[in-house]
Amino acid sequence: SAAQALSQFKQVETGLQNIDQQGKKASTVGDRLKAGLQVAGLTTGIAAVGAAFVGVVKGGLDFDASMNTLQAVSGASASKMGEVSEKAKALGNDLDLPGASASDAAEAMTELAKGGLSVDQAMAAAKGTLTLAAAAQISGAQAAEIQSSALNAFGLSADNAARVSDVLANTANQSAGTIQDFAAGMQQSATVAH
């Protein structure tokens, strides 16, 4: 009947109006969501800048701590520590040592000094140590410990530090074992080598 048709038509019209209203709401929600995401993007950018700032400050503090430790371990003079600082900064900027920082270089030189090298010998050996660290994917300090252990285990002088780090880096690059595995093996075989 006509009354039923008119009733169904009104239901369809009401349904279309509801869909239109929901579309407007969705558009409004979408706009709010978009604005929220833009704010979140800004917030993320600010957080990233803040994290970078914290990283720079922490790196500077780590560098200072490593330099102080090196001076305490070695007894180096203030002028010698100035040379060490310049060397560490130069190594941190060396394009042949990607990922190495001045702090990494200072830590490596500190560990080399702890291993018995003089400050001058540690400065001379530091680039090889950082190369070993990159090849073995370990820290500069760990590489210096391994390098010092190898020198001491086989009774080699500090003049051999660069050669030792080269041999260790090549070993790390050409084998399936880790450098820590080779370091442990060297320590065990050192008693037989003497």
C-alpha beads as a LAMMPS data file, in Angstrom:
LAMMPS data file: protein, C-alpha beads

194 atoms
193 bonds

1 atom types
1 bond types

-500.0 500.0 xlo xhi
-500.0 500.0 ylo yhi
-500.0 500.0 zlo zhi

Masses

1 110.0

Atoms # bond

1 1 1 0.000 0.000 0.000
2 1 1 0.931 3.668 -0.326
3 1 1 1.227 4.101 3.432
4 1 1 3.718 1.221 3.665
5 1 1 5.744 2.570 0.738
6 1 1 5.811 6.025 2.326
7 1 1 6.909 4.495 5.637
8 1 1 9.711 2.537 3.942
9 1 1 10.771 5.643 2.025
10 1 1 11.009 7.606 5.307
11 1 1 13.079 4.784 6.842
12 1 1 15.458 4.893 3.869
13 1 1 15.614 8.697 4.125
14 1 1 16.317 8.494 7.868
15 1 1 18.984 5.863 7.194
16 1 1 20.646 8.096 4.605
17 1 1 20.571 11.027 7.035
18 1 1 22.179 8.826 9.694
19 1 1 24.871 7.783 7.230
20 1 1 25.475 11.440 6.343
21 1 1 25.740 12.384 10.037
22 1 1 28.091 9.487 10.705
23 1 1 30.213 10.592 7.742
24 1 1 30.443 14.101 9.179
25 1 1 31.378 12.685 12.569
26 1 1 33.984 10.468 10.957
27 1 1 35.368 13.461 9.120
28 1 1 35.534 15.412 12.373
29 1 1 37.152 12.464 14.166
30 1 1 39.527 12.077 11.226
31 1 1 40.486 15.736 11.417
32 1 1 41.059 15.419 15.165
33 1 1 43.088 12.280 14.655
34 1 1 45.149 13.969 11.954
35 1 1 45.794 16.973 14.209
36 1 1 46.712 14.645 17.052
37 1 1 49.163 12.782 14.853
38 1 1 50.720 16.054 13.755
39 1 1 51.206 17.029 17.397
40 1 1 52.576 13.554 18.103
41 1 1 55.019 13.988 15.210
42 1 1 56.159 17.276 16.666
43 1 1 56.443 15.668 20.072
44 1 1 58.462 12.810 18.601
45 1 1 60.752 15.316 16.898
46 1 1 61.258 17.195 20.147
47 1 1 61.934 13.912 21.962
48 1 1 64.493 12.951 19.308
49 1 1 66.299 16.270 19.665
50 1 1 66.252 15.864 23.436
51 1 1 67.646 12.334 23.186
52 1 1 70.401 13.542 20.862
53 1 1 71.294 16.294 23.318
54 1 1 71.446 13.787 26.178
55 1 1 73.650 11.546 24.016
56 1 1 76.091 14.371 23.327
57 1 1 76.288 15.310 27.004
58 1 1 76.732 11.659 28.027
59 1 1 79.446 11.224 25.402
60 1 1 81.281 14.239 26.783
61 1 1 81.018 12.937 30.332
62 1 1 82.232 9.480 29.227
63 1 1 85.193 11.103 27.472
64 1 1 86.126 13.112 30.571
65 1 1 85.789 10.034 32.791
66 1 1 88.018 7.987 30.472
67 1 1 90.617 10.751 30.344
68 1 1 90.635 11.034 34.145
69 1 1 90.999 7.262 34.491
70 1 1 93.852 7.217 31.980
71 1 1 95.654 9.952 33.870
72 1 1 95.189 8.078 37.159
73 1 1 96.395 4.778 35.651
74 1 1 99.350 6.213 33.771
75 1 1 100.399 9.142 35.932
76 1 1 100.680 11.222 32.766
77 1 1 101.322 14.942 33.049
78 1 1 98.739 17.562 32.151
79 1 1 100.585 18.386 28.935
80 1 1 100.729 14.689 27.959
81 1 1 97.009 14.398 28.676
82 1 1 96.469 17.321 26.302
83 1 1 98.208 15.285 23.598
84 1 1 96.094 12.248 24.467
85 1 1 92.926 14.342 24.258
86 1 1 93.890 15.656 20.817
87 1 1 94.739 12.130 19.634
88 1 1 91.413 10.768 20.928
89 1 1 89.490 13.558 19.201
90 1 1 91.402 12.962 15.961
91 1 1 90.598 9.241 16.114
92 1 1 86.949 10.046 16.808
93 1 1 86.897 12.149 13.626
94 1 1 88.869 9.624 11.521
95 1 1 86.769 8.560 8.539
96 1 1 88.605 5.218 8.451
97 1 1 87.045 4.406 11.829
98 1 1 83.286 4.640 11.283
99 1 1 81.310 4.612 14.491
100 1 1 84.334 5.350 16.684
101 1 1 84.121 8.374 18.939
102 1 1 86.703 10.302 20.921
103 1 1 85.291 8.603 24.004
104 1 1 85.849 5.168 22.426
105 1 1 89.442 6.137 21.632
106 1 1 90.022 7.385 25.187
107 1 1 88.597 4.158 26.623
108 1 1 90.812 2.091 24.315
109 1 1 93.927 4.038 25.320
110 1 1 92.980 3.650 28.986
111 1 1 92.685 -0.132 28.661
112 1 1 95.965 -0.307 26.719
113 1 1 97.662 1.615 29.533
114 1 1 96.121 -0.750 32.076
115 1 1 97.578 -3.585 29.994
116 1 1 101.081 -2.248 30.444
117 1 1 101.588 0.125 27.523
118 1 1 102.967 3.600 28.105
119 1 1 100.792 6.575 27.200
120 1 1 102.802 7.136 24.002
121 1 1 102.507 3.450 23.086
122 1 1 98.769 3.496 23.822
123 1 1 98.323 6.533 21.570
124 1 1 100.262 4.800 18.789
125 1 1 98.272 1.558 19.137
126 1 1 94.798 3.099 19.536
127 1 1 93.894 3.246 15.832
128 1 1 94.611 -0.459 15.410
129 1 1 92.603 -1.163 18.537
130 1 1 89.605 0.729 17.190
131 1 1 89.961 -1.079 13.856
132 1 1 89.883 -4.383 15.752
133 1 1 86.806 -3.183 17.668
134 1 1 84.993 -2.392 14.421
135 1 1 85.990 -5.697 12.815
136 1 1 84.993 -7.753 15.840
137 1 1 81.914 -5.632 16.608
138 1 1 82.998 -5.019 20.194
139 1 1 83.828 -1.880 22.160
140 1 1 87.199 -0.191 21.917
141 1 1 87.828 -1.042 25.566
142 1 1 87.156 -4.752 24.948
143 1 1 89.411 -4.719 21.890
144 1 1 92.196 -3.083 23.927
145 1 1 91.856 -5.722 26.653
146 1 1 92.131 -8.512 24.081
147 1 1 95.045 -6.798 22.344
148 1 1 96.901 -6.244 25.641
149 1 1 96.263 -9.825 26.700
150 1 1 97.703 -11.106 23.430
151 1 1 100.797 -8.928 23.791
152 1 1 101.354 -10.034 27.372
153 1 1 100.496 -13.688 26.772
154 1 1 103.112 -14.073 24.067
155 1 1 105.704 -11.770 25.634
156 1 1 105.507 -9.254 22.793
157 1 1 106.610 -5.666 23.212
158 1 1 104.233 -2.757 22.771
159 1 1 105.899 -2.089 19.408
160 1 1 103.965 -5.131 18.151
161 1 1 100.568 -3.732 19.188
162 1 1 99.584 -2.605 15.680
163 1 1 100.567 -5.961 14.162
164 1 1 98.671 -7.851 16.874
165 1 1 95.520 -5.798 16.302
166 1 1 95.803 -6.382 12.530
167 1 1 96.129 -10.151 13.001
168 1 1 93.220 -10.195 15.431
169 1 1 91.041 -8.039 13.137
170 1 1 91.776 -10.320 10.172
171 1 1 90.952 -13.326 12.331
172 1 1 87.659 -11.729 13.354
173 1 1 86.784 -10.915 9.746
174 1 1 87.651 -14.319 8.277
175 1 1 86.186 -16.725 10.780
176 1 1 82.896 -17.933 12.145
177 1 1 84.147 -17.718 15.731
178 1 1 84.004 -14.566 17.774
179 1 1 87.065 -12.611 18.784
180 1 1 86.281 -13.465 22.404
181 1 1 86.633 -17.166 21.486
182 1 1 90.052 -16.499 19.974
183 1 1 91.095 -14.400 22.967
184 1 1 90.227 -17.269 25.295
185 1 1 92.162 -19.683 23.079
186 1 1 95.189 -17.397 23.056
187 1 1 95.200 -17.154 26.825
188 1 1 95.046 -20.934 27.144
189 1 1 97.800 -21.522 24.620
190 1 1 100.074 -18.755 25.941
191 1 1 101.549 -20.976 28.646
192 1 1 102.689 -23.422 25.974
193 1 1 104.110 -20.608 23.832
194 1 1 106.671 -19.634 26.492

Bonds

1 1 1 2
2 1 2 3
3 1 3 4
4 1 4 5
5 1 5 6
6 1 6 7
7 1 7 8
8 1 8 9
9 1 9 10
10 1 10 11
11 1 11 12
12 1 12 13
13 1 13 14
14 1 14 15
15 1 15 16
16 1 16 17
17 1 17 18
18 1 18 19
19 1 19 20
20 1 20 21
21 1 21 22
22 1 22 23
23 1 23 24
24 1 24 25
25 1 25 26
26 1 26 27
27 1 27 28
28 1 28 29
29 1 29 30
30 1 30 31
31 1 31 32
32 1 32 33
33 1 33 34
34 1 34 35
35 1 35 36
36 1 36 37
37 1 37 38
38 1 38 39
39 1 39 40
40 1 40 41
41 1 41 42
42 1 42 43
43 1 43 44
44 1 44 45
45 1 45 46
46 1 46 47
47 1 47 48
48 1 48 49
49 1 49 50
50 1 50 51
51 1 51 52
52 1 52 53
53 1 53 54
54 1 54 55
55 1 55 56
56 1 56 57
57 1 57 58
58 1 58 59
59 1 59 60
60 1 60 61
61 1 61 62
62 1 62 63
63 1 63 64
64 1 64 65
65 1 65 66
66 1 66 67
67 1 67 68
68 1 68 69
69 1 69 70
70 1 70 71
71 1 71 72
72 1 72 73
73 1 73 74
74 1 74 75
75 1 75 76
76 1 76 77
77 1 77 78
78 1 78 79
79 1 79 80
80 1 80 81
81 1 81 82
82 1 82 83
83 1 83 84
84 1 84 85
85 1 85 86
86 1 86 87
87 1 87 88
88 1 88 89
89 1 89 90
90 1 90 91
91 1 91 92
92 1 92 93
93 1 93 94
94 1 94 95
95 1 95 96
96 1 96 97
97 1 97 98
98 1 98 99
99 1 99 100
100 1 100 101
101 1 101 102
102 1 102 103
103 1 103 104
104 1 104 105
105 1 105 106
106 1 106 107
107 1 107 108
108 1 108 109
109 1 109 110
110 1 110 111
111 1 111 112
112 1 112 113
113 1 113 114
114 1 114 115
115 1 115 116
116 1 116 117
117 1 117 118
118 1 118 119
119 1 119 120
120 1 120 121
121 1 121 122
122 1 122 123
123 1 123 124
124 1 124 125
125 1 125 126
126 1 126 127
127 1 127 128
128 1 128 129
129 1 129 130
130 1 130 131
131 1 131 132
132 1 132 133
133 1 133 134
134 1 134 135
135 1 135 136
136 1 136 137
137 1 137 138
138 1 138 139
139 1 139 140
140 1 140 141
141 1 141 142
142 1 142 143
143 1 143 144
144 1 144 145
145 1 145 146
146 1 146 147
147 1 147 148
148 1 148 149
149 1 149 150
150 1 150 151
151 1 151 152
152 1 152 153
153 1 153 154
154 1 154 155
155 1 155 156
156 1 156 157
157 1 157 158
158 1 158 159
159 1 159 160
160 1 160 161
161 1 161 162
162 1 162 163
163 1 163 164
164 1 164 165
165 1 165 166
166 1 166 167
167 1 167 168
168 1 168 169
169 1 169 170
170 1 170 171
171 1 171 172
172 1 172 173
173 1 173 174
174 1 174 175
175 1 175 176
176 1 176 177
177 1 177 178
178 1 178 179
179 1 179 180
180 1 180 181
181 1 181 182
182 1 182 183
183 1 183 184
184 1 184 185
185 1 185 186
186 1 186 187
187 1 187 188
188 1 188 189
189 1 189 190
190 1 190 191
191 1 191 192
192 1 192 193
193 1 193 194
